[in-house]
Amino acid sequence: MTPSDRLHVITGGPGSGKSTLIDALAAAGVATSEEVGRRIIREQVAARENALPWGDQRRFAKLMLAGETAAREAALERGETVLLDRGVPDVAGFLRVSRIAVPPVLDHAARSHRYNRRVFLAPFWAEIFTEDAERQQSMQLAAATESIMRATYADYGYTIVELPRASVAERVGFVLEHLNAGD
């Protein structure tokens, strides 16, 4: 087992319950890492800057890559199993959704900054999707994002473990069962 095997990513489209699940896992005592993108959005809005998913997407992706790399390194330093709200390949997925070519430096980072081979994917779920100040994507874009994240992680050699469309408690149980099974 390598140190990166302790790092588990939860990915998917916006509004699919990832952050709610991460919060519930943290409340259950699991080590977690917050979503880098939401932090960047809050910082950019507060500073009245434009490195946003709906603004300067290339600059947002650069900030995301730096943030996801730092989050991964911080998780590794913890020396325990950590669930991360997204990972480096999500940055490539974001650019793909935005129809922007993935630069070689990002492709290299996604290939070299590894996580556990099994990645949890929260599928698009129209019934729970909502927009907020940090999530301004449409329902159609959220569904497309889920599809692209699924393909992006597969392209980088990960196995997708789809989360059930179920209550938060059931999702927590599902994740814990996979973690306890050594996945």
N, C-alpha and C positions, 0 to 999 in steps of 0.2 A: 504494500500500500504506500503510495507516494503522499506527500503532504497535500497536494492538490486534490486528492481523492476525498478529503474532508470537507471540501467546498462544494456545496450544492446550490445550483441556480434554480430560481423560479422565474420563468419568462412567460410571455404571452402578449396579447394586445392590451391596450389601455381599457380600464373598466371591467376587467375579467376577474377581479377579486384577489390579485396578487398581494397588494399591500395589506389588505384586511387579513389575509392568511398569514403573512409575515408577522403582523402584530399579534395575532392569536398564538402563533408558534413561540414568539418571544414571551408572551404571558404564561405559556406552558413551560418555560424554562429553557427553551432552545436558543442557542446563540444565533443572532441574526444580524443582517446589515441592511440599512435603509436604502431606498431607491435613489441612486445618484442623480438621475434625470430630474426628479422633483426638486431636489435641493438646488440644482443648477437653475431651474426655472425660477424658484423663489428668489435666488440671489440676483439673477438677471433682471427680473421685474423690479425688485427693490432698488437696484442700481440704475434703472431705466435704460438698460442695455438691450441689445437685439439678438444675442446668441440664444435663440429660442427655436423650438421645433417648427413654429409658424413664422419665424424670422430668418435670421442668418443660420441656415441649417448646417453648413459646413463648419462654422465656428462652434455651433452647439455640439456637433459631433467631436470636434477636437477637445472641448471641455469634458464631454462624456468619456472619451477614451482615457484622458488623464484621471478622471474621477473613478472610473471602473477599475483601472489599473491600481490606483491607490487603495480602493476598497478591497480588492483581491489581496493585495500585500498585507493590509491590516488584518484581514481574516486569517491569512496564513500565520501571522505572528501570534495569533491567539492560541494556536496549537490545539484547537478543538474542532469539532464539527460545527460548521457555520452555514446557515441558509442565507443566500444573497438574493436580494430583489433585483434581478437582472445581472448580466455579466458582460464582458468585453464583446462577445459576438452580437449582443443586442445593438451595439453601436453600428456594426456592419448592417444589421437588419434595418435599423433606422434609415441609413443611407439608401438601402435598396428600396424601402417603402417610398422614400423621397425621390427615387429615380436619379440618384447621384452615384457615380462610380465609387466603389470602395477603394481608397488609396492603398498602395502597397504597404505602407507602415501600419495601417489598421489591419489589413489582411494578415500580416506577419504577427501582430500582437494577438489576434484572435486564434491563430494557430499555435502560438507559443505560450500564452498565458492560459493554462488549462484549468479545468474544474473537474469534478466527478463526471465520469462518462455518461451518467444518467442525468438528464435535465428535466425538471418538472415544468410542464407547460399548462398554463391556465387557458382553456379554450374560450373563444368568443362566446359570450353569454348575454344575449339581448335583454333578458329579464333583469339583470343586475347592472347593466351598463348605465352610467351617468357621466355627464360632463361636469367639470368644476374649473376653478381658476387655473389649475395646473394641467388640466386635461381638456384641451379644446378640440380634440379630434372628433370627427363625426362617427356615427355607428358603423358606417361603411368602411371608413379608414381603420377603425378598431378591428373589424373582421379581417381586413386585408393584412393588417399588421400581424395578427395571430398566425395567419397562413405563411407570411414571409419569415417570421421568427422560427416557425417549425422547420421550414426549408433551410434557413441559415444555419441553425444548430446542426441539422443533419449534414449539411455541406461541410461543416467543421468536424465531423466525425462523432457527434454526440448521439445518444439514444434518447428519444423522447418518451417520457412517462407522462401521459395526459392525466391531469387532475380531473376528478369527477365533477360534474355540475351538481353540487350537493351543498349542504349546510357548511358553515365554517367549521363546526366541530367535526363533521365527517371528513372534511378536507384535512384538518389537522391530524386526525387518526390515520388517514391514508398516507400522509407524508411520514409520520412517525413509524408506521408499519414498514415502509420502504427503508427508512434510515436504520431501523432495528434489524432488518433483514440483511443489512450490509450492502444495499444498493447504492 
